[in-house]
């Protein structure tokens, strides 16, 4: 056995707040939401949940048929953008999931544990506005943010006109505000649009919306274990997909926050706010922006207690209140939300939508339309 494997085996053995909208009384400091660690504040992403009293959903669902349009030549390019829905194989096998040195213990980052999964496929890129629009138009789908009429937005991204209309905020994280008219087409409210951001990740998409898209595409959301396997790209016990240094060779490898959060994102990494899904180098499995840029939904229900014994193809608990999201976002900083690490995790209710929350798809086998 190699020294590295002996070390890993030894390590194993030793091994957001009150929302002022509606009637929610959920506190950011509650250990279950993982938004407090010692005396450190975080970005409040997990606290930006849609109030429970608003959880009514329309029964409309998109057709599961794959419209001919999706395979036509017209669908291959949308507004001069090449389709970005291709997938890459992720090898199966055993890997170390989690860590024995958690940054956020309340998030359930520990323990480090062996997990074994089957091989699968993962989207190279986060789902873009362009790809999501194909789905919306063909399936005649209406997102939950559009049905509810609002979504959470970082206040500093709003125009002065829209900001003047905001009367509520997440109490412990006031930079998160519910904005009327904010949805995937209007990320910062009704006076914004995505006409020049079609290659950016779609946001303001709930877990339910993401599942609908994946189903229509003949795909699915990845499990948390699959997502972490894909993020690590064969690198065990490393902070990031590329290793332990945030900026190897003094180069940024992910889109995160620089500057004073939440007031000024200086964009030293090249982007203030979200960036195109094709930006930054891929990890060793070929995945772009697997950390940073936007949070990514997974299939699993949230829990914070994990077995240290070997798990085979784990899928999380059978039910729950929140779904697991992974990868952090452009709003993450080491001081506030150090969750752009492969082991990091957070959660939101399945109908929650926000300006830093998107997804990518997985599949147990490569869909026929992607085979050469």
Secondary structure as UniProt FT lines:
FT   HELIX           3..13
FT   TURN            22..23
FT   TURN            28..29
FT   HELIX           31..33
FT   TURN            38..39
FT   HELIX           45..47
FT   HELIX           52..54
FT   HELIX           68..71
FT   HELIX           73..76
FT   STRAND          77..78
FT   TURN            79..80
FT   STRAND          81..82
FT   STRAND          87..90
FT   STRAND          93..97
FT   HELIX           105..107
FT   STRAND          113..117
FT   STRAND          120..123
FT   HELIX           129..139
FT   HELIX           144..148
FT   STRAND          150..154
FT   HELIX           155..157
FT   HELIX           160..163
FT   TURN            164..165
FT   TURN            171..172
FT   TURN            174..175
FT   STRAND          176..180
FT   TURN            187..188
FT   TURN            190..191
FT   TURN            195..196
FT   TURN            198..199
FT   STRAND          200..201
FT   HELIX           207..216
FT   TURN            217..218
FT   STRAND          220..221
FT   HELIX           224..232
FT   TURN            233..234
FT   TURN            236..237
FT   TURN            241..242
FT   TURN            246..247
FT   HELIX           248..250
FT   TURN            261..263
FT   TURN            268..269
FT   TURN            277..278
FT   TURN            284..285
FT   STRAND          295..301
FT   STRAND          311..312
FT   STRAND          322..326
FT   TURN            330..331
FT   TURN            334..336
FT   TURN            342..343
FT   STRAND          346..349
FT   TURN            350..351
FT   TURN            355..356
FT   STRAND          357..358
FT   STRAND          361..363
FT   HELIX           368..370
//
